[in-house]
């Protein structure tokens, strides 16, 4: 039986426009949705101006996450 796993991906916000940040979030979300085993994500907004946005991703298993990470890094 697989266990759901999660991972965090940080998106820097400092010194960037909201349009630029939104574009990066959309690009990452599109890429994630094409990966086998990807379930969903949640976006955490920065608390302080220096903090990044954090995208929490949820996967069917560690194996799915590892394979997706390797395929993204390999591109």
C-alpha positions as CSV (number, residue, x, y, z in Angstrom):
1,X,0.0,0.0,0.0
2,X,1.3,3.4,-0.9
3,X,1.5,6.3,1.5
4,X,1.0,9.9,0.4
5,X,4.1,12.0,0.6
6,X,4.6,15.7,0.4
7,X,7.4,18.1,-0.6
8,X,7.9,21.8,-0.4
9,X,9.1,24.0,-3.3
10,X,10.0,27.6,-2.5
11,X,9.3,30.5,-5.0
12,X,11.2,33.7,-4.1
13,X,9.0,36.8,-3.9
14,X,11.3,39.6,-2.8
15,X,11.9,42.1,-5.6
16,X,9.6,40.4,-8.0
17,X,6.3,41.6,-9.4
18,X,3.1,39.7,-8.7
19,X,2.7,39.0,-12.4
20,X,6.2,37.4,-12.5
21,X,5.5,35.3,-9.4
22,X,2.0,34.2,-10.7
23,X,3.6,33.2,-14.0
24,X,6.2,31.0,-12.3
25,X,3.5,29.4,-10.1
26,X,1.4,28.6,-13.1
27,X,4.4,27.1,-15.0
28,X,5.3,24.9,-12.0
29,X,1.7,23.8,-11.5
30,X,1.3,22.9,-15.2
31,X,4.5,20.8,-15.0
32,X,3.4,19.1,-11.8
33,X,0.0,18.2,-13.2
34,X,1.6,16.2,-16.0
35,X,3.6,14.0,-13.6
36,X,2.4,10.5,-12.7
37,X,1.5,10.2,-9.1
38,X,0.9,14.0,-8.5
39,X,-2.2,14.6,-6.4
40,X,-2.5,18.3,-5.7
41,X,-0.7,21.3,-4.3
42,X,-1.3,24.1,-1.8
43,X,0.3,27.5,-2.1
44,X,1.4,29.2,1.2
45,X,1.8,33.0,0.9
46,X,4.7,34.8,2.5
47,X,4.3,36.1,6.1
48,X,7.0,38.6,5.9
49,X,8.3,40.6,2.8
50,X,11.5,38.6,2.7
51,X,9.7,35.2,2.9
52,X,9.2,33.1,-0.3
53,X,5.9,31.6,-1.4
54,X,5.9,27.9,-0.6
55,X,4.2,25.4,-2.8
56,X,3.4,22.2,-0.9
57,X,3.0,19.3,-3.3
58,X,1.3,16.0,-2.5
59,X,2.2,12.7,-4.2
60,X,0.8,9.1,-4.2
61,X,4.2,7.8,-3.0
62,X,7.8,8.7,-2.4
63,X,8.6,6.8,-5.6
64,X,6.3,9.0,-7.7
65,X,7.9,12.1,-6.2
66,X,11.4,10.8,-6.8
67,X,10.7,9.9,-10.4
68,X,9.1,13.3,-11.1
69,X,12.0,15.1,-9.5
70,X,14.5,13.2,-11.6
71,X,12.5,13.9,-14.8
72,X,12.3,17.6,-14.1
73,X,16.0,17.9,-13.2
74,X,16.9,15.9,-16.3
75,X,15.1,18.4,-18.5
